[in-house]
Amino acid sequence: MTETKASTDAVKTSGDTAVGASGALSSEHGTTTIAETVVSKIAGIATREVDGVHNLGGGTARAVGMLRERIPGSRTNMAQGVGVEVGETQAAIDLAIVADYGVSIADLAQGIRRNVISAVERMTGLEVTEVNIAVHDIHLEGDDEGDGGATEVPPERRVQ
C-alpha cells in the first residue's frame, strides 16, 4: 500500500481547523475536522464550571465582554480568555482567568486542568498536551456592579 501526496495533505492542518491523522478522528470512511473555535468554547465552558473561577479573560477582554452582554439579544462569549493551538491529533490550551478571593490558586489550577482536559479529550478525541493558566486578577465580593443585586443600597451623598 502506498500513500499518495493528496492523502498525506488531507491530514495536515488548514487555517483554524485540524484533521485527525489517526484514532477516533480518522478512518477508512473519512476524516473529522475540528475547528479551533470548537476547542476554545469547550475549554471555556469547562473552565467556568470549576468553583472558584469568577471570570475568564484579561482586563480588556472582560471590558469588551461586558459591553457586548449589554446589547439586547447578545450572548456570553464562551471562548473569551481562551487561546488554543490545534494540531493533527493534539491541542494546547492557554487560559486567562480571574479567581475568587480565598480560593487556593494551586488547587484551582489543578481543578481547571483536570476539567478542561477531560472535556476536550472526551468531546473531540484530541489529546490535550498542556493547559497553561494565567491568573490576571482576584475578585473580591462587592467589586462589580450588580454583585449585591437589588438589595444593594447606593452610598449616601457627601455633598449637595
N, C-alpha and C positions, 0 to 999 in steps of 0.2 A: 504494500500500500504506500503510495507516495502522496505527499501533501502538496497541493498547488499553492502558488502565491496568493490567489484570490481567497482561498480558505484560511490562510495564515493571516491575511489582512482583516478578515471578518472577526477575529478575536482581539484586535487591538482597540484601544480606547479612541473615542472620537468626540472632540469638544467636551461637553459636560456629561457625556454618557460613558458607560463602561459595559463591556460584554464579557461574560464569564467564559473562560477558556476551558474549564473543567468543572466537575462536580455538578451541583444542582442547577447551575445556570446554563449548561450546555449539554446537548445530547445529539444523537444522530438525527433527531427530528427537528432540530433548530437550536437557536440560542436566545437567551433572555437579556434584554438591555435594561439597565437600571440607571436612571439619571441621578446626578449629584443632588438635585433638589429633593429627591425622594429620601435619600440617606440623611440629608440635613433636617428634614421635617421629622423623621423617625427619631433622630438623636435629640432634637429639640423637645419633642413631646416626652420622651423617656427621661430627659433631664428635669423637666418641670414636675414630673411625678414624684421626685425624691423630696421628702420633707427636709426643709432647711434651705431650699433654693427659693429665693424671693423672686428673682427675675433673671433673664438672660440678656447679654449684650453689654457693651461699654456705655459710657455716658451719652455719646452722640446717638448711638443706635437706639437706646431707650427713649431719648427725647423724640426722635423721629417716630418711633413706635407709638408713643403716647399721642402725638398729633394724628397719626393715621387712625388710631382707635376712636378718636372723636368724630371722624367722618361717618355720617349715617350709612349703615349697610356694610361697613368695612369689618374685617376680621383681624384677629391677632396673627401676626407673622410668626408661625411656629419655628421658622428657620433663623430667626433673629438671634445673633450671638453665637451662631454655629458655622464653622468652616469645615469643609470636608475635602478630601482628595480621594477619588475613587479610581482604582486600577482595574485590572482584568479580573482578579479574584479577591482583592483586598481593599480595605478602606481605612483611612486615618482621619481622626476627628479632632477638631480644636473647638473648645467651648469657652465662652466668656460669661461669667456668672456674677450675680450679686447674692451673697449669702445672708441668711437671717442672723441677727446678733445672738450670741450664746451657743451657737452650734459649733461643734468641733469641725474645723475645716478639713482636717485629715480624714476624719470619719465620713464627712460629707463627700469629699472627693472619691473615696473608695466606693461609697454607695452609688454615686453618679456613674462611675466607670462600670460597675457591675450591671447596673440597669441599662445603660446605653449599649454596652457590648452584647448583652443578652437580646435586647430588642432588635438591634441592627442585624445580628447574625441570624436570628430566628426568622425575621421578616424578609431578608434579602438573600441569604445564603452566602454573603460576602464575609470573609474573615476580617475582623477588626484588629489591626496591628497595634494601634495606640489611641488613647483618648487623653489629650492634653487639656488641662483645665487652668484657666486664668481667673482668679478671684479679683474682680475690679472694685468691689465695694462691699460694705456691710450695711444691711438695712436695720434701722432702729425703729421700733414701734412709734408711730406718730410722725415719721419723716415725710410721708407722702400726703398729698391732699386726698381726702376721702378715706383715710385709714379708719377714722372714727365714724364715718358714715353720717347719718342724720343726727346722731347723738352728740356730735362734736359742737361745742359752744365756741362761737367766734370770740377772740380775745377782746377785752374791754379797751376802748379807745383811750389813749392817754391825753390827747389834745382835742379841742373842739374847733 
